[in-house]
Amino acid sequence: MTRANFDLSGRRALVTGASRGIGQAIAVALAQAGADLAITARAVESLSETQALIENAGRHCVALTQDVRDVEACGSVTRAAAQQLGGLDILINNAGFENVRASFDVDEALWESILSTNLKGAFFCAQAAGRIMAQTGGGAIVNLCSLTSYVGIPTAVPYGASKSGLLGVTHALASEWAAHDIRVNAIAPGYFRTAMTETFYENDEWQSRMLDRIPQRRFGKESDIGGVAVFLCSDAAAYITGHCIPVDGGYLASI
């Protein structure tokens, strides 16, 4: 085992929802490992910081507008990314949405918005990428799951449903697409302070309570996530498919 096993030089990667937070951290980590990237967000101008970080790492970067709730766009944007990069070897399904709400107050519009982004969008992006990879020798897909893929979190019923479903998608696609040399894995981030989760961290009592449940006694940092994505996309993980790696400071191991 050498550093070459983790080298992504020559690989072409698409990262959805890459404008900030975990998506940005993963995109930059892939670039630092040698990959060229296409990055997407609903507003292309929001990708300027991520694009600059990737280009500062010496890699080529294409920024594209994408709303993953639009199934047709999942296909067209994925094809555009592959065309502009000269191929597609890696997909990171990171785009996600959450709106914390008591389950009695969840309406159909909220349910549809969360499930369409986190589950439907991820599947159809994977389908589009998988079609390309199946014709070009294989590749690696990494879905961003969640602790809610494993445990119930109050006020997060639609989100938990979407992320539990995404874990199921990961298992099923890994089984089906191994014949095409496409590996499908997932990452389940623990408690990371991002723009999407900021509402929780505004509550000091909640922070203290959660830290008591995390064996490492700290919340995740963006630097904690990129290496796991690089590993799963690299030759070092060539015999790993259908698995989800929690990056949670030991949370799931201790409950």
Secondary structure, 3 states (H helix, E strand, C coil): CCHHHHCCCCCEEEECCCCCHHHHHHHHHHHHCCCEEEEEECCHHHHHHHHHHHHHCCCCEEEEECCCCCHHHHHHHHHHHHHHHCCCCEEEECCCCCCCCCHHHCCHHHHHHHHHHHHHHHHHHHHHHHHHHHHHCCEEEEEECCHHHCCCCCCCHHHHHHHHHHHHHHHHHHHHHHHHCEEEEEEEECCECCCCCHHHHCCHHHHHHHHCCCCCCCCECHHHCHHHHHHHHCHHHCCCCCCEEEECCCHHHHC
